[in-house]
Amino acid sequence: MITGELKNKIDGLWDIFASGGLVNPLDVIEQITYLMFIHDLDDTDNLRAKESAMLGLPHKSIFADEVTIGERTIDGHQLKWSTFRDFPAGRMYTIMQEWVFPFIKNLHADKDSAYSKYMDDAIFKIPTPLMLDKVVTSLDEIYDLMNSMQSSDIRGDVYEYISSRLQVNGMAGAFRTPRHIIKMIVEMVQPKQEDVICDPACGTAGFLVEAGKFLRENCKEEIFFNRQKKDHYMNSMFFGYDMGRTMLRIGAMNMMTHGIENPFIEYRDSLSDQNPDKDKYSLILANPPFKGSLDYDIVSADLLKMCKTKKTELLFLALFLRMLKIGGRCACIVPDGVLFGSSTAHKAIRREIIENNRLEAVVSMPSGVFKPYAGVSTAILVFTKTGHGGTDKVWFYDMKADGFSLDDKRMPVAENDIPDIIERFHNLDKETDRAKTEQSFFVDKQDIVNNDYDLSINKYKETEYVPVDYPSTAEIMADLHELEIEITKGLAELEEML
């Protein structure tokens, strides 16, 4: 979470845009993202140059000695953030507008790539040299503060805080998933180097970025020292769909900044016939939109066959089952209503997951996890598509704390169940003897079936009542009489003193 000086610096950056007339949060986030991308290109290029030098490998800088932009050939070093940031405001503005921005728009050689597709209509909207100078200076200060902090996640936290303005201004139908929750989910399912990973409601590609980061940290040698596996990682592992071009553009830049060269990020209504994907993915990670309601005629017919409803949270679960290949896994966030809703559609989708596939885990999260943007209670479902059942018992965990206060301030606190959740999930064989009075436990499939496939943890969690022995009425009355005598005696002594 962003607090203190860094939060003030980011708020100050936002104020610079507001004072310059840019008040639409989508425009502001987009422009900040472009500039952060340009800054990160410089840092990434320098890092790769150092790594290549250490390994004795050749390195071709993207800021080559000469770069062709349109019909002009210019010195590529002028396009580096560390170079142009020291120029006078007027010259910096000209270089940014005429050289740097066209350079990043045409950076990817593959014109069919997600990056090229969504950068093609990108527009540089900062209106004046003075405003650009202030923004660049402010961003430099923000990066200096980030670099001084000992948090590996600070870059993601900053980006999340900037993007949170979408919710503050009420412009997003769905809210962002906190990064530490994304990380927990990824560490629970542990993506594999051969996976094909999809988020059908990807937003800014947070789940895909975190999955790529997990693989880079845990399978670095296996992936990057093998040409075939590296090619899969760069070009055919990650798929994301969304209906907002700005989100897709930010997602494509986000993925590229994190070293994934050519993810398949596409504009698509995942719930419609526009999405033909079936039996394709080995891992789906998602936090699909909640509380949406769609007309039947715009929803794919095969989804309605599985679950006839207008509710997006139920339709997305049906979609995940269709998109996964046999043996494919899914970890997704759902509102609590999905767990216990009594409608025919609610029961149908829960029955489909439990009877015809294998439900592995239900992690119930406290309602404060998504504050201050929403107070909805949510849960994480983890299941595997089998097509022929396989659920024998389901692991439940009652998360009570995620490392932050559960109010609107979301300040860091000591209580945090996330490490325990990850540890227990990967050692489920040790959970079999835990009682239903504990924080995590197994529930037999038949118990769930007997309860209309209800998946709310309170349906199965048992409360341990400790009997308390109270004194008899006669004893209580005797004690009251003694107290009355003492009070009368004290009042008499006080009167004598007066």
C-alpha positions in Angstrom: 0.0 0.0 0.0 1.1 3.5 -0.7 1.4 5.8 2.3 3.2 8.9 3.5 5.6 10.9 1.3 5.2 8.7 -1.8 1.4 9.0 -1.7 1.7 12.8 -1.4 4.1 12.9 -4.4 1.6 10.9 -6.6 -1.3 13.1 -5.5 0.9 16.1 -6.4 1.5 14.6 -9.9 -2.2 14.2 -10.3 -2.7 17.9 -9.3 -0.2 18.9 -12.0 -2.4 17.3 -14.6 -5.6 18.8 -13.1 -4.0 22.3 -13.1 -3.1 21.9 -16.8 -6.7 21.0 -17.8 -6.4 17.2 -18.0 -9.1 16.0 -15.5 -10.5 12.8 -17.2 -8.9 10.1 -15.1 -8.5 7.7 -18.0 -6.6 10.4 -19.9 -4.4 11.1 -16.9 -3.6 7.5 -16.2 -2.9 6.9 -19.9 -0.4 9.8 -20.1 1.3 8.8 -16.8 1.5 5.2 -18.1 3.2 6.4 -21.3 5.8 8.4 -19.4 6.4 5.5 -16.9 6.8 3.2 -19.9 9.4 5.6 -21.5 11.2 5.9 -18.1 11.2 2.1 -17.7 12.5 1.5 -21.3 15.6 3.4 -20.3 16.1 1.5 -17.1 15.4 -1.9 -18.7 17.8 -1.2 -21.6 20.5 -0.2 -19.1 19.9 -3.4 -17.0 20.0 -5.7 -20.1 23.2 -4.0 -21.2 24.8 -4.8 -17.8 23.5 -8.4 -17.8 24.9 -8.9 -21.3 28.3 -7.5 -20.3 28.4 -9.8 -17.2 27.5 -12.9 -19.4 29.8 -11.8 -22.2 27.0 -11.6 -24.6 26.4 -9.0 -27.3 23.7 -6.3 -26.6 21.8 -4.3 -29.1 20.3 -1.2 -27.5 16.9 -0.1 -28.6 18.4 3.4 -28.4 20.9 2.6 -31.1 23.4 5.3 -32.3 20.9 6.2 -35.0 17.2 5.8 -35.0 14.9 6.3 -37.9 11.6 8.1 -37.2 9.5 8.8 -40.3 11.9 10.2 -42.8 14.4 11.5 -40.3 17.4 9.8 -38.7 18.3 11.0 -35.3 20.7 10.2 -32.4 18.9 7.5 -30.4 20.5 8.6 -27.1 18.3 11.7 -27.2 15.3 9.5 -26.8 16.5 8.2 -23.4 14.7 9.5 -20.4 18.0 10.1 -18.6 19.1 12.4 -21.5 16.1 14.5 -22.4 14.9 15.1 -18.8 17.8 17.6 -18.5 16.9 19.6 -21.6 15.1 23.0 -21.3 11.3 22.6 -21.2 10.8 23.7 -24.8 13.3 21.4 -26.3 12.2 18.5 -24.1 8.6 19.0 -25.3 9.6 19.0 -29.0 11.7 15.9 -28.6 8.9 14.1 -26.7 6.2 15.1 -29.2 8.1 14.7 -32.4 10.6 11.9 -31.6 10.0 10.0 -28.4 6.3 9.4 -28.8 6.4 8.3 -32.4 9.4 6.1 -31.4 7.4 4.2 -28.7 4.4 3.9 -31.0 6.5 2.0 -33.5 8.7 0.2 -31.1 7.4 -3.3 -31.7 8.5 -4.8 -35.0 5.5 -7.1 -35.2 2.7 -4.9 -36.4 0.1 -7.5 -35.4 1.3 -7.6 -31.8 -0.9 -6.4 -28.9 1.5 -3.5 -28.3 1.4 -2.2 -31.9 -2.3 -2.8 -32.1 -3.2 -0.6 -29.1 -0.4 2.0 -29.4 -1.4 2.8 -33.0 -4.0 5.3 -31.9 -2.2 6.6 -28.8 -2.1 10.4 -28.5 0.3 12.6 -26.6 -2.0 15.0 -24.7 0.2 17.0 -22.4 -0.6 20.5 -23.6 2.4 22.7 -22.7 6.2 22.4 -22.3 6.0 23.8 -18.7 3.5 21.1 -17.7 5.6 18.4 -19.2 8.7 19.7 -17.3 6.7 19.6 -14.1 5.4 16.1 -14.8 8.9 14.7 -15.6 10.4 16.3 -12.5 7.6 14.9 -10.4 8.0 11.4 -11.9 11.8 11.5 -11.2 11.1 12.3 -7.6 8.6 9.4 -7.4 11.1 7.0 -8.9 13.8 8.2 -6.5 11.4 7.4 -3.6 10.5 4.0 -5.0 14.2 3.1 -5.4 14.9 4.1 -1.8 12.2 1.7 -0.5 13.0 -1.9 0.3 9.9 -3.4 -1.3 10.0 -5.6 -4.3 6.3 -4.7 -5.0 6.6 -1.0 -4.8 6.4 -0.5 -8.6 3.2 -2.4 -8.7 1.8 -0.6 -5.7 2.4 2.8 -7.2 0.8 1.7 -10.5 -2.2 0.3 -8.5 -2.6 3.6 -6.6 -2.5 5.6 -9.7 -5.0 3.4 -11.4 -7.3 3.5 -8.3 -8.4 6.9 -9.5 -10.7 5.1 -11.9 -12.7 3.9 -8.9 -12.5 7.2 -7.1 -14.0 8.9 -10.1 -16.6 6.2 -10.6 -15.5 5.3 -14.2 -14.9 1.6 -13.9 -17.6 -1.1 -13.7 -15.2 -3.4 -11.9 -12.6 -2.7 -9.2 -8.9 -3.5 -9.3 -7.7 -6.5 -7.5 -5.1 -5.6 -4.8 -1.7 -6.7 -5.9 -1.0 -8.8 -2.7 -4.3 -10.8 -3.4 -3.2 -11.4 -7.0 0.2 -12.5 -5.8 -1.4 -14.9 -3.2 -3.6 -16.5 -5.9 -0.6 -16.9 -8.3 1.5 -18.5 -5.6 -1.4 -20.8 -4.7 -1.7 -22.2 -8.2 2.0 -21.9 -9.1 2.0 -21.4 -13.0 4.1 -23.9 -14.9 6.5 -23.2 -17.8 4.3 -25.1 -20.2 1.0 -23.4 -19.2 -1.1 -21.3 -21.6 -2.6 -18.6 -19.3 -5.6 -16.5 -19.8 -7.5 -13.7 -18.0 -10.8 -13.1 -19.9 -11.4 -9.8 -18.0 -7.8 -8.7 -17.8 -8.1 -4.9 -17.2 -4.5 -3.7 -16.9 -3.2 -7.4 -17.0 -2.3 -7.6 -13.3 -2.8 -11.4 -13.1 -0.8 -12.0 -16.3 2.0 -9.8 -15.1 2.2 -11.5 -11.8 2.1 -15.0 -13.4 5.0 -14.0 -15.7 6.9 -12.6 -12.7 6.4 -15.9 -10.8 7.8 -17.9 -13.7 10.7 -15.5 -14.2 11.6 -15.8 -10.5 11.1 -19.6 -10.2 11.8 -21.1 -13.6 14.4 -18.6 -15.0 17.0 -21.1 -16.1 14.5 -23.6 -17.5 12.7 -21.0 -19.6 15.3 -18.5 -20.7 18.1 -21.0 -21.4 15.8 -23.0 -23.7 14.9 -21.4 -27.0 11.6 -23.2 -27.4 10.4 -22.4 -23.9 11.5 -18.8 -24.1 9.6 -18.4 -27.4 6.5 -19.8 -25.7 6.9 -17.5 -22.7 7.3 -14.4 -25.0 4.8 -15.2 -27.7 2.2 -17.8 -26.9 1.8 -18.2 -23.1 -0.3 -15.1 -22.1 -3.8 -14.2 -23.3 -5.9 -11.4 -22.0 -9.3 -9.9 -23.1 -11.1 -6.7 -22.2 -13.6 -4.3 -23.6 -11.7 -1.1 -22.8 -9.1 0.1 -25.3 -7.4 2.2 -22.7 -7.2 -0.8 -20.4 -5.8 -2.9 -23.2 -3.2 -0.3 -24.1 -2.1 0.0 -20.5 -2.1 -3.8 -20.2 0.1 -4.3 -23.3 2.6 -1.7 -22.1 2.5 -3.3 -18.6 3.3 -6.7 -20.0 6.1 -5.4 -22.3 7.6 -3.4 -19.4 7.7 -6.6 -17.4 9.7 -8.4 -20.2 6.9 -10.2 -22.0 7.4 -9.2 -25.6 4.3 -10.3 -27.4 1.3 -11.3 -25.2 -2.1 -11.8 -27.0 -4.0 -8.9 -25.5 -7.2 -8.3 -27.5 -10.4 -6.3 -27.5 -13.2 -8.9 -27.0 -16.5 -9.3 -25.2 -15.6 -12.6 -23.6 -19.2 -13.6 -22.8 -20.5 -13.1 -26.4 -20.2 -15.2 -29.5 -17.2 -13.0 -30.3 -15.2 -15.3 -28.0 -14.9 -18.7 -29.7 -12.3 -20.1 -27.3 -13.0 -23.6 -26.1 -10.7 -26.3 -24.5 -7.8 -24.0 -25.0 -6.1 -22.8 -21.8 -4.4 -24.7 -19.0 -4.7 -21.9 -16.5 -7.2 -19.1 -16.0 -6.6 -16.4 -13.4 -9.4 -13.8 -13.1 -11.4 -11.3 -11.1 -14.4 -10.9 -13.5 -16.9 -8.1 -13.2 -19.5 -8.5 -10.4 -23.1 -7.3 -10.3 -23.4 -6.9 -14.0 -26.6 -7.9 -15.9 -26.6 -8.8 -19.6 -29.4 -9.4 -22.0 -29.7 -13.0 -23.1 -29.3 -12.1 -26.8 -25.8 -10.8 -26.4 -24.6 -13.8 -24.3 -23.1 -16.8 -26.1 -25.7 -19.5 -26.4 -23.5 -22.4 -25.1 -23.0 -20.4 -21.8 -26.7 -20.1 -21.4 -27.1 -23.8 -21.8 -24.9 -24.4 -18.8 -26.2 -21.6 -16.7 -29.3 -19.6 -17.9 -28.8 -16.3 -16.2 -28.1 -12.6 -16.8 -25.6 -12.3 -14.0 -22.0 -11.8 -15.2 -20.4 -13.5 -12.2 -22.2 -16.7 -13.0 -21.7 -16.5 -16.7 -18.0 -16.0 -16.3 -17.7 -19.2 -14.3 -19.5 -21.1 -17.1 -17.1 -19.4 -19.5 -14.0 -20.5 -17.5 -15.2 -24.1 -17.7 -15.7 -23.8 -21.5 -12.3 -22.1 -22.1 -10.2 -24.6 -20.0 -8.8 -27.7 -21.6 -9.3 -31.0 -19.7 -6.9 -30.9 -16.7 -6.8 -27.1 -16.8 -7.0 -25.1 -13.6 -8.8 -22.0 -12.6 -8.4 -19.6 -9.6 -10.9 -16.8 -9.7 -12.5 -14.3 -7.3 -16.3 -14.4 -6.9 -18.7 -12.3 -4.8 -20.1 -14.2 -1.8 -23.5 -14.5 -3.4 -22.1 -17.0 -5.9 -21.4 -19.3 -2.9 -24.9 -19.4 -1.4 -27.3 -17.9 -3.9 -30.5 -20.0 -4.0 -31.6 -19.3 -7.6 -31.7 -22.1 -10.2 -28.7 -20.6 -12.0 -26.6 -20.2 -8.8 -27.2 -23.9 -7.9 -26.6 -25.0 -11.5 -23.1 -23.5 -11.8 -22.1 -24.8 -8.4 -23.4 -28.2 -9.2 -21.5 -28.2 -12.6 -18.2 -27.4 -10.9 -18.7 -29.9 -8.1 -20.3 -32.8 -9.9 -18.7 -32.6 -13.3 -15.3 -31.2 -12.4 -13.1 -31.0 -9.3 -13.5 -28.2 -6.8 -10.4 -28.0 -4.7 -10.6 -24.9 -2.5 -12.8 -22.1 -1.3 -11.0 -19.2 0.4 -13.4 -16.8 2.1 -12.1 -13.3 2.2 -13.2 -10.5 4.6 -15.3 -7.7 3.1 -12.6 -5.0 3.7 -10.2 -6.5 1.1 -11.4 -4.3 -1.7 -11.9 -1.1 0.3 -12.1 1.8 -0.1 -13.4 1.1 -3.6 -16.0 -1.6 -2.6 -17.1 -3.3 0.6 -18.4 -6.5 -1.1 -17.5 -9.8 0.6 -15.6 -12.2 -1.8 -14.1 -15.6 -2.0 -11.5 -17.4 -4.2 -12.5 -20.6 -6.0 -9.8 -23.0 -7.1 -11.0 -25.8 -9.4 -9.8 -28.1 -12.2 -11.7 -29.0 -15.3 -12.1 -32.7 -15.6 -15.3 -33.2 -17.5 -16.2 -36.2 -15.4 -16.2 -35.2 -11.8 -13.5 -35.8 -9.2 -14.6 -33.7 -6.2 -14.5 -35.8 -3.1 -13.8 -33.1 -0.5 -13.3 -29.4 -0.6 -10.8 -27.4 1.4 -12.2 -24.2 3.1 -10.2 -21.4 4.7 -11.7 -18.5 6.6 -9.3 -15.6 5.9 -9.7 -13.0 8.7 -6.7 -10.7 7.9 -4.7 -9.8 4.8 -2.0 -7.6 6.3 -3.9 -4.4 6.1 -6.7 -2.8 8.2 -10.1 -3.7 6.9 -11.4 -0.1 6.9 -11.2 2.5 4.2 -7.6 3.6 5.2 -6.2 0.1 4.7 -3.1 0.7 6.8 -0.5 -2.1 7.2 -1.1 -4.4 10.3 0.6 -7.4 11.8 -2.2 -9.8 11.3 -1.9 -11.6 7.9 -3.3 -15.0 7.0 -1.9 -15.0 3.4 1.4 -16.9 4.2 -0.6 -19.5 6.2 -3.1 -19.9 3.3 -0.3 -20.5 0.7 1.5 -22.9 3.1 -1.6 -24.9 3.9 -2.8 -25.1 0.3 0.4 -26.7 -0.7 0.2 -29.2 2.1 -3.4 -30.3 2.0 -2.4 -33.8 3.2 -1.8 -32.3 6.6 -5.3 -30.7 6.7 -7.3 -33.9 6.8 -7.6 -34.1 10.6 -8.4 -30.5 11.3 -11.7 -29.9 13.0 -14.4 -27.6 11.6 -13.9 -25.3 14.5 -10.5 -24.3 13.1 -9.6 -21.7 10.5 -9.2 -24.2 7.7 -10.8 -27.6 7.2 -12.1 -30.1 4.7 -15.8 -30.7 3.9 -16.9 -33.9 2.3 -18.6 -33.6 -1.1 -21.8 -35.3 0.2 -22.2 -32.7 2.9 -22.1 -30.0 0.3 -24.6 -31.8 -1.9 -26.9 -32.2 1.0 -26.8 -28.5 1.5 -27.9 -27.6 -2.1 -24.2 -27.2 -3.1 -23.9 -24.2 -0.7 -20.2 -23.2 -0.5 -20.4 -20.5 2.2 -17.9 -21.4 5.0 -20.4 -20.5 7.7 -22.6 -23.4 6.6 -19.9 -25.9 7.7 -17.8 -24.0 10.3 -18.6 -25.1 13.8 -18.4 -22.8 16.8 -17.0 -24.1 19.9 -19.1 -23.1 22.9 -17.4 -23.2 26.3 -19.9 -23.7 29.1 -19.8 -21.0 31.7 -21.0 -21.8 35.3 -22.9 -18.9 36.7 -23.7 -18.5 40.5 -27.3 -19.3 41.6 -29.9 -16.6 42.1 -29.6 -17.0 45.9 -25.9 -16.4 45.8 -26.3 -13.3 43.5 -29.0 -11.9 45.9 -26.7 -12.5 48.9 -23.8 -10.6 47.2 -26.2 -7.7 46.4 -27.3 -7.5 50.1 -23.6 -7.4 51.2 -22.9 -4.6 48.7 -26.0 -2.7 49.9 -24.8 -3.0 53.6 -21.4 -1.7 52.6 -22.8 1.2 50.7 -25.2 2.1 53.6 -22.2 2.0 56.0 -20.1 4.2 53.8 -22.9 6.8 53.4 -23.3 6.9 57.3 -19.5 7.5 57.7 -19.6 10.3 55.1 -22.5 12.0 56.9 -20.6 11.9 60.2 -17.6 13.6 58.4 -19.9 16.4 57.2 
